[in-house]
Amino acid sequence: MGLVKSIVKWARIKSPWLLHFNTGACNACDIEIIAALTPYYDIERFGIQLKASPRHADVLVCSGPVTRQVKDRLVRIYEQMPEPKFVIAMGTCACSGGAFQGCYNVLGGIDTVLPVTAYIPGCPASPAALIDGIVKLLRSLQGSAPVGPVTQQVPQMPENPEEEAEEPAETA
């Protein structure tokens, strides 16, 4: 592999840029995607940035089922992304159609229109699951492991942070 190709591959792995596209969901997964950008999860510590232009994005994160109205727009956005491009289906609706499956205007999950690289199930899928999915995608780019199913582990926030602090040891 040439030096230029190895530098481009390194840059893609170390700093993937995401484009979020809601295809018509209830916005629960959208809130979780935005929550991944907050200081609690801080997805930017991995070099991941949310971009508004498909021409600058490496990964298309889709939430919601594909509807007849949005199908052509979704394909157009996918075609505007530079190669190599990856698609993540986030949430049950994006994976299979979810609660909207069988509706007159819903075609199904994202994979009915685009080739999906990683599926992140859940209703809604947590920010931790999104981070796990992106990390697995990056590992597959490195060639160390294929993209497998993403497990959703929701971190539990303590009710009272003071209770989580360790008690000082008693002296005799």
Summary of the structure (lengths in Angstrom):
residues: 172
radius of gyration: 18.5
end to end distance: 66.0
largest distance: 73.7
contacts: 504
relative contact order: 0.16
helix: 38%
strand: 15%
